[in-house]
Amino acid sequence: MPELGLPAGASVRLTITGRADRDLHRWNVSVLPAAGGPARLTFGSWIGGRDLHQRIDIPAQDVDCRLEIQSRHHNAQGWADDRASPEEDTPDRLLIGFCNPSTRGARPDDVLLSFAFDTRDRQLAKEDADGQGEEENEPEVRKPKQPKARPPAASRSYLEPALRVAAKPSARPKA
């Protein structure tokens, strides 16, 4: 079962796409605290048949978490795990394809889960929040942790927790 690191304050837009000519699959994504404990959120659904495109937004969490990802297909014995394969891995997007390897003509992306990471939800430090001077009556603001440097793309795996996305500079002009 693939797992991804999800830093505190980062939200995820998850898009799930199924191929029209494939059997039904069942996908699940759970959001669990990185330090351990029960799932905070669990998402899942059937994909296939007439329902070939789904989208959910995973809200930002207040602690570092991990995403557990699973896709399964139905067979004579019940449900079996699909084979996972990374399709694309960039700093702000990850695509994981799933397929039933025993199906003739199976493609690695019969079911495709696309994770778009957004770190704009993180609270950034504000200078002089009340306009009375930088040191007077300012709220205590924690600056976000700097993500670890990512290894070169050739050595990076979608299973590594290094998928934490660096915050992008704001495009908004300063007042």
Disulfide bonds with the S-S distance in Angstrom:
none
